[in-house]
């Protein structure tokens, strides 16, 4: 049962507080096809195809997944190539390599993770379109001897100039 304890020893890689896996694809195993599941599945082998799930997909360091993935949560420490939709969140751990298109509302990345591709982060409360803001003048910060002066020392854009006494 050495492999079983190793599965759960990497708790930093998982979003699985109960420690329960519904399926496991081990190192040295290759699978081609479609995988659908509820709960949590861990892949340490190679997978080519489509994955659709309402739960969490966990990729170990040796994992290689190529294809289309749609899950609630992704916790990756292996290699993933393709399009991924993670409806809750995605986390790329230290040894993760992602190459493709990632769509998720929340993304976490550890130092050392590699992300090549595009990211879409849909938001239920989208920010206003910058075009709606119109032209906004950005203040130019004055410098003194090559050092920037504190922003607090400069008036805000649109702020009234301080009143000065007329010297006439």
C-alpha positions in Angstrom: 0.0 0.0 0.0 3.0 2.3 -0.4 1.4 3.9 -3.5 -1.8 4.6 -1.5 0.1 6.6 1.2 2.0 8.5 -1.5 -1.3 9.5 -3.1 -2.4 11.3 0.1 1.0 12.5 1.2 1.0 15.3 -1.3 -1.8 17.2 0.4 -0.5 20.6 -0.7 -1.4 19.5 -4.3 -5.0 18.6 -3.5 -8.2 20.3 -2.8 -9.6 17.2 -1.2 -10.0 17.6 2.5 -11.7 14.3 3.0 -8.8 12.4 1.4 -11.2 10.3 -0.7 -10.5 9.6 -4.4 -13.1 8.2 -6.8 -10.4 7.0 -9.2 -6.7 7.0 -9.7 -4.6 6.6 -12.9 -1.1 5.6 -11.8 2.4 6.4 -13.1 3.2 4.2 -16.1 -0.5 4.0 -17.2 -1.8 5.5 -20.4 -5.5 6.0 -21.1 -7.1 7.4 -24.2 -10.8 8.3 -24.3 -13.4 10.1 -22.2 -13.4 10.3 -18.5 -16.4 11.7 -16.5 -16.7 11.6 -12.7 -18.0 13.2 -9.6 -15.8 13.7 -6.6 -12.0 13.7 -7.0 -9.8 11.9 -9.5 -6.0 11.8 -9.4 -3.9 11.3 -12.6 -0.2 10.4 -12.3 0.0 8.7 -15.7 -0.8 9.8 -19.3 -4.3 10.7 -20.4 -5.3 11.7 -23.9 -8.9 12.7 -24.6 -11.7 14.6 -22.8 -12.5 14.9 -19.1 -15.8 16.3 -17.8 -16.5 16.4 -14.1 -18.3 18.1 -11.3 -15.5 17.5 -8.9 -11.7 18.0 -8.6 -9.0 16.8 -11.0 -5.6 16.3 -9.3 -2.5 16.0 -11.5 0.6 14.6 -9.9 4.2 15.5 -11.0 4.4 12.7 -13.5 1.0 13.3 -15.1 0.6 14.3 -18.7 -2.9 15.2 -19.9 -3.7 16.3 -23.5 -7.2 17.3 -24.5 -10.3 19.1 -23.4 -10.9 19.3 -19.6 -14.0 20.6 -17.9 -14.0 20.3 -14.1 -15.1 22.3 -11.0 -11.5 22.5 -9.6 -8.1 21.7 -11.0 -5.0 21.1 -8.9 -2.0 20.5 -11.2 1.5 19.6 -10.5 2.1 17.8 -13.8 1.8 18.7 -17.5 -1.5 19.7 -19.1 -1.9 20.5 -22.8 -5.2 21.7 -24.2 -8.3 23.6 -23.2 -9.3 23.7 -19.5 -12.5 25.0 -18.0 -12.4 25.0 -14.2 -15.7 26.5 -13.0 -14.6 27.1 -9.4 -10.8 27.5 -9.5 -7.5 26.2 -10.9 -4.2 26.0 -9.1 -0.9 25.4 -10.8 1.6 24.0 -8.3 5.4 24.3 -8.4 6.1 21.6 -11.1 3.0 22.3 -13.2 3.4 23.0 -16.9 0.2 24.3 -18.7 0.1 24.9 -22.4 -3.2 25.9 -23.9 -6.3 27.9 -23.0 -7.5 28.2 -19.4 -10.9 29.5 -18.4 -11.5 29.9 -14.7 -12.8 32.6 -12.3 -9.9 32.1 -9.8 -6.3 31.1 -10.5 -3.5 30.3 -8.2 0.1 29.7 -9.3 3.1 28.7 -7.2 6.6 29.9 -8.0 8.1 27.5 -10.6 4.8 26.8 -12.4 4.9 27.4 -16.1 1.9 28.8 -18.0 2.0 29.2 -21.8 -1.2 30.2 -23.6 -4.3 32.3 -22.8 -6.3 32.8 -19.7 -10.0 33.9 -19.4 -11.2 34.8 -16.0 -15.0 35.2 -16.1 -16.4 37.2 -13.3 -20.0 37.4 -12.0 -19.5 41.0 -11.2 -17.5 42.3 -14.1 -15.7 45.6 -13.8 -16.8 48.5 -16.0 -15.5 48.6 -19.5 -12.5 51.0 -19.6 -14.1 52.7 -22.6 -17.0 53.8 -20.3 -14.6 55.8 -18.2 -13.7 58.2 -21.0 -10.4 60.0 -21.2 -8.7 60.0 -17.9 -5.7 62.2 -17.4 -2.9 60.4 -15.4 -0.8 62.7 -13.2 2.9 62.9 -14.0 4.9 62.6 -10.8 7.6 65.2 -10.4 11.1 64.0 -9.7 13.7 65.6 -7.5 17.3 64.6 -8.2 16.2 61.5 -10.0 14.0 60.3 -7.2 10.2 60.4 -7.4 8.4 62.7 -5.0 5.7 61.3 -2.8 2.3 61.0 -4.5 0.9 62.7 -1.4 3.0 65.8 -2.3 1.2 66.2 -5.7 -2.4 67.3 -6.1 -4.9 64.7 -7.3 -6.1 65.0 -10.9 -9.1 67.2 -11.0 -8.5 68.6 -7.5 -8.8 72.3 -7.0 -5.5 74.1 -6.8 -4.7 75.4 -3.4 -5.7 79.0 -2.9 -2.8 81.4 -2.9 -2.7 85.1 -1.9 -2.5 87.4 -4.8 0.9 89.2 -4.8 -0.3 92.2 -6.8 
